């Protein structure tokens, strides 16, 4: 009986220190990416923002090499993720060699873009079930609840001066939950997105609770998004939902319902923008109140500046395939981190490229990016292409495809991926550790919950199946 249970992956764990240590290390790694901005705002040295780059890979390696699971499905998913990660690393190193990028560039860019997949593999490698799974879930939900409650407290205490306001940014910018700590950062967007994603998970998974209790986190997320002026979050969620509906095309009737609801929602929203005057609607009316549209309009010229500027720096046909090198264009590393941490990364041999500053200059040359980050020319998908070329972009999409096919066990997981891809078209939020590791946690939790259910059914007596 003991051998059969071990093969199923449902064995009651002995008090194995390695396994307990792995779970704890995964949680500590998540915390190190979730709370550093809050800690930095309290005076902790800025190096705290990079600690997760050591803890997450450590959790990944320790978990992979110490896990005793014999669950073939679990091992298959982990090895597919590992294969995709290695392929992406090879492509990135080739790009770095062609463009003479520094070791620091390779390391940080690799971690910014692949850290969430490493973290997801670590979670799946752990044979979580029963109390261990509940404990892991409780910690993740606890972190998210603290972020939501802190943002709500900030929305009340900041206007009356009872919460310290960082220099720079508007009042709304600084309603950033645990991701706050610098005026003008994307903290408010990240905090709202995390609250929404966890709220959706809570609503879907805690069906034994009353409806009002299940809706409470989502209502809090809506309030948080509105008071922090994080309107792009609503846009990404709506577009992500629309894309999810398109994946249901094999069911025409269901697709028609989704599409009809989407059209009605857009029509009602558009009518309100054009005909109503309201303080709630005014931030969104900035998108439509000027003649800036068209492929040759100012909006398109500003938003897609990277695709116009980056090819002017190509020195050979290889650049089309491998880009300008990691951290050399408009990823979070090239667009932001190299600027914000130049004094820290410069002495370590980090390399910069003029393409980054040229695209960033567009931000200051046009009034549109100052009014809304929707128009920012620096965003993740442009950066992945600019840094790694067609080959690098393909390798990244390969990892995403593996997650879609092997890890997304329901529509919630697919929605998380699709809406995050939309965020990657707006800014570099797709490379924010707090955002991406939260998604990895939720995807990992759903995979573990589904696997636990499958194994329980497999090992149940035949008459109970």
Secondary structure, DSSP 8 states (H G I E B T S, - for coil): -HHHHHHHT-------HHHHHHHHHHHHHHHHHHSHHHHHHTT--GGGGGTHHHHHHHHHHHHHHH-----HHHHHHHHHHHHHHHHHHHHHHHHHHHHT--HHHHHHHHHHHHHHHHHHHHHHHS---HHHHHHHHHHHHHHHHHHHHHHHHHHHHTTTT-S---SSS-TTTT--GGG-SSTTSSHHHHHHHHHHHHHHHHHHH-TTS-HHHHHHHHHHHHHHHHHTT-HHHHHHHHHHHHHHHHTTTTSHHHHHHHHHHHHHHHHHHHHHHHH---HHHHHHHTTTSSS--STTSHHHHHHTHHHHHGGGG--STHHHHHTT-TTSSSSHIIIIIHHHTHHHHGGGT----HHHHHHHHHHHH-SHHHH-GGG-S--HHHHHHHHHHHHHHHHHHHHHHHHHHHT--SHHHHHHHHHHHHHTTTSSGGG-HHHHHHHHHHHHHHHHHHHHHHHHHHHS-GGG-
